[in-house]
Each structure stands twice: as C-alpha cells, then as structure tokens.
C-alpha cells in the first residue's frame, strides 16, 4: 500500500474531487476544505453551471487551498494534470444528461481512465469511489432475495433488458474500477449510496435523481428503495478515506422508503421532480419488508 505523499512545504494533504461539479462532489469539496485539506476540484465540461459558479467563488476566497481544473474523463492527460501531487481521489462521476446506452459506455470508459491515471500518479495512496445502491439491487430474483448487502450485484443483462441505464452504468463502472484496482494494486474503497437527498437537490441534481428512480416502484415494494442525506454521505466518504482499516464496498443510506407515508415524504422532498401519490390519505398503509443491510457502514461510523 502506498504512503501518503505531501508536496514539499505543504502542511495539509492534497486530494482531488472528480467530478466536483456534481451534487455529491461539491459537498465533498466544502467538507474537505473545512477539515483542512487542499483540494483539486476537477470539473467536467458539462458540469452543473450553478455549482461551477459556486466553486469559482470558493476558489477566489480559499487563498490557494482550492484549485479548479477542467477535466474530460475521456482525455487521459487532463486527468493526470488534476491528480498531480494529490494523495487521494474522491471519484464521484455522474452524468448531467439523461442516461442511455451511450452514456453507460462513456462512464465506464471514464472510470477506466481515472483508475489508470491513479496508477500512474505515484502520490495517490487511496481512492474513494462513489457507486450506487442501484449497482446491487437489480436482479431477476429481486422479489425473493432475503438480504441485499455488499456481496450483492445488479445483473447487467437484467438492467439492459429493462433499460435501467443508470443502474447499468454504476454496475459496469464499479466492476471496471475494482478490476483495475486489483490489477494495479490500488487502495480503493467504494461507497454505494441510496438516492441522495438534501438542500436544493431537485434543482441542483435533477437528472441524476430521476435516473436513480427508474424502477422506483419495484424497488419500493421490494424494500430496496433507500435515501441518504448529502451531508451524511460526504462525511462517510471522508471517514472512509481517513480510516486505514476500510476496504471493499459500503452501502450508505439512512432511510429505507418502505411505507406510503415515507414515499409521500420523499415525493415532497423531491418536488416538483416527482408527484405526490394521489391515493395517499394520511392513514397507515402496508409496510414492505426491509431487505437492505449496511452493517459495514454501522461499524465504520461507530469507530
């Protein structure tokens, strides 16, 4: 395992967040700065414009602790520039456009380039890779699975058949990342979050939210629709980076949506992206069994 390498005369570790213009990436940048890190904020060419403006404002006020980079994940050299002198990478790729088969291929190729870039950057000692719970829940036997935990994987053929493009992108990207991490002996930890919620999520994270919710009703009735607050998720990422004992995958959620009341609460949180169920009358309704397990996360945050 590589040791942390800090640039000469630099007191605090330097890390890269890519893509920093995503909802998750921006929250990570802010929290890393608070914790004293120097941050390379790598922004995709089609990043969320409002978040990019906020990053530019932070760059002006952080006295050199935040540096922005424009990166094309299909351009290997731009990746290397963003990673230079960094001891860690927080990889949180998400497309600002609607997911389709072409987008799946681009995200997988981008992931491969990022891991190869880390392998060629001697200062990188740890990667925290953001995947999704959707990379674990979609299988032919979704109705009969008793437990869904870090050992579970979505079936690419099933995702392709039902055009679950977001789930397919996260599944194939994560598998590619693990294959390269093992082959290049990279120290990688993967966070698999539920649907991300938080301030202005419907405005700042619309397409990713809608993409995640493909097949939401089936996830709901099968007890595998879960959400996670953005601030909690960012804290888990940083904890996973700083804790030397972390390894493998970590399911990350703080609420399982398995009753009509919870579904309505989620709809209100995501309004106007999704509508409130019309049949809801404020009365108790059927509660679907919870199948998701996140014991590894519980152990991590309890330390």
N, C-alpha and C positions, 0 to 999 in steps of 0.2 A: 504494500500500500504506500502511496506517495505521501511525503510530509508536506505540510503547508509551506509554501514559499512566498515570502513577502518581499516586495521590492525594497531595494536599499533606501534607507531613511524614511520608510513608510511605517508608521506606528500601527495602523489597523489593517486587517486583512482586506483584500480587494476581491470582489466577486462580480460575476456577470449575471444579469437577469435578461432572458431572451424568451419570449417577446415581452418587453417592458410596456408595450402599448396595449396589452390585454388587460382585462379587469383584474385578473389574479396577479399579473406581472407588476402592475402599478402599485398595488397594495404591498407586494413584496419589497419593491424599491423603497417605499416610505418607511416600512418597518426595519429594513436593513440599515438605513441611514440613522434611524433612531438608536439602533444598537451599536452604532459606531463604525460600521463597515464603510469602506469606499466602494462605490458601485459603478459598474459599466451598464448603462441602460441601453440595451440593444433593441432597436425599434424596427419593425417590418415596414416595408414601403407602403403597405395599405393599412397601417395602424389606425386605431380609433382616434380621430382628429382631436377630440376634446382632451383625451388622455395625453396625447403627444404635446399639446399646448401646456398642460399641467406639468409634464416632465421638463419642458423647456424652462418653465418658471422656476422649478426646483433647481435646475442646473445653474441658473443665474444666482441663486441665493445660498448654495451649499459650499461656496468657497473651494471649488476644485474637488470636492468629495464625490460628486456625481458627474459622470461624463456620458453624453449620449452618442450612440453610434447608429447609423442606418445600415441594416443588415438584410440581405436577401439570403434566405436559408438554402437556396439553390446555388449560391455563389460562395464557394468554399473559402476564398481569400477574404471576403468581408467578415466571415465568421472568425477566422484566425485573428483578424485585427481587433475584434471586440473581446476575444478571450485573452489577449496578450496581458501578461503579468497577473492574471486572476488566479486565485487558489480554488475557486469553486464556480460551478454553473448551476443556476436555477433555470431549468428548461420548461417553459410553460407555453408551448405553441397552441394557438387556436386561430382558426380562420375567421376573419371578419365577414366572410361571404357565406352563402348557403353551401352546405356540404353536399357534394355529389361524388361520383366515382373518380372524376379527375382530381378533385380536391383531396381525396384519400391518397392518391398516388403522390401528390405534391408534399403532403405532410409526412409521409413515410420517407420520401427522398430527403426532405429537410432534416428529419431526425437522424438519418444515417450520416449526413454531412456534419451535423453538430457533434455526434459522438466521435466521428473521425477527427474533427477539429480538436476535441478534448484530448484524444490520444496523441496528437501532435503538439500539444501545448504542455510542456513539462511542469509548469507551475500548477496545473489543475490537479487537485487531490481528491475532490468529491463532486459528484453530480447529484442534484435533486431533480428528478424527472417527474413532471406532472402528467398523469394519465387521466383516468376517469373510472368511476364505478361501472360505466357502460361497457368497459373492456372486460367485465367479469360476469354480467348478468344474463346475456342473451344466448340461450341455447335451446335446442329442440325440447329439452325436458325442463324448461323453466317452471312449469306447473308442478313438477314433482320433486324438485331439489329441496332437500331439507335445510341445509345450511349453505350459504354463499359467503365465502371468505377469501383470503388472499391466495388460496390454491385454485380458485375458480377462474375460468377464462371464457369469454364470449366466443362463439363459433363463427368464424369468418364466413362460412358458407351460408349459415342461417342469416347473418347480417346482410349479406349480399342479396339473398333471396327476397328479403322483406325491405330492402333499400334503407337499412338502418346505417346510413353513411357515416354519421358521427361516431357511432359505436365501432364501426369497421375501422375508421381512421385511428381511433385510440387503441384498438386491439392490435392492429398491424404495426403501428408506430411503437407501441410499448414492446412488442415482441422483437422488433428490429433493434430497439435500444438495448434490450437485455442480451441479445445475441452478440452485439458489438462490444458491450461492456465486458462480457465474459471473455470474448476473443482477445480484446486489447487489455485485459486485466485492469479495467477501470472501476473505481469505487463508486457505485451508483445505488441510490435509494429511490424508490418510486412511491409517490403519493397518488392514491386513487380516490379523488373526491366525488361526493354526490353533487347534485345540482347546486351551483354556487348562488347564494343569496346575499343581500346586503344593500347599503345605500345606493340608490340610483341604478340598481342592477338592470332594470328593464330598459333604461335609456343608454347605459354605457356597455351593456353586454347582451344586446338583443338577439343577434343571430346565433351565438353560442348557446344561449338559453333555449331558444326554440329548437335548435339541433339536438340538444340533450333530451328534450321532451318528446322526440319521436318515439312512438310506442308507449307514451306515458301511462295510458290506461292499463295496459298489460303489466307494466312494472308495478303500478299501484295495487292491482288486485292480487298480485303475487308477492307483495310485501318486500319489493326491492327498489321502491322509489324513495330516495333519501335526499336530504338537503344538508348544506353546510354553510355556516356564516363565513364571509370572506375574511374577517379578521382572525377568526379561529384557524381557518385554513392556512393563512400566511404564517401564523405563529407555529403551526405544526411543521411547515416547511423548514423554518429556521431551526426549530428544535431537532429535526431530523438531520440537518446539516451539521449542527454543533455537537450532537451526541455521537461519539465514536463507535458506540455499540449497535447503531442502527444498520439494518440490512434488509434486502428484499422489498416487498410491497407493503403498503399500509393503507387500508381502507379508511377514509376520512369522512365522517358525517356526524352531525349532532342531532338530527331529527329524521325519523322514518315516517313517511306520509302513508298511513295505512288506515285512515278513517275519513269519512266525508268531512268532518269538521276540520281536520288537518289539510285536506285537499282545498277547501274553501280558503283557509288561512294562506295557503301557498298562492292560490289564484289572486288574492288581494295583494299579496306582496309583489306579484309579477304583473299586475295590471298596468297598462292595458294590453300587454302581450298576449295574455290568455284570459278567457272569460270565466266568471264565477258559475259553477254548476247550477243550472236553473231549478233542479229538483230539490236543492237543499232548503230545508225548512227550519233549521236550527235545532233539530231533535237528534237524539242519539241514533246512530246508524251502525251498520255492520263494521266490525274492526277486522281487518285482514291480518293474518299471521305474519310476524316479522321473520325474515329469513336471512337478513344481512348480519354478519358478525364482524366486530372490529376489536377483538381482544388485544391484538398487537398495538393498536393505537392507544388503548386504555393503559397498557403497560408503559408506553412511551411517555405519555403526558403525566403519568403518576410518579415518574422518577424525580 
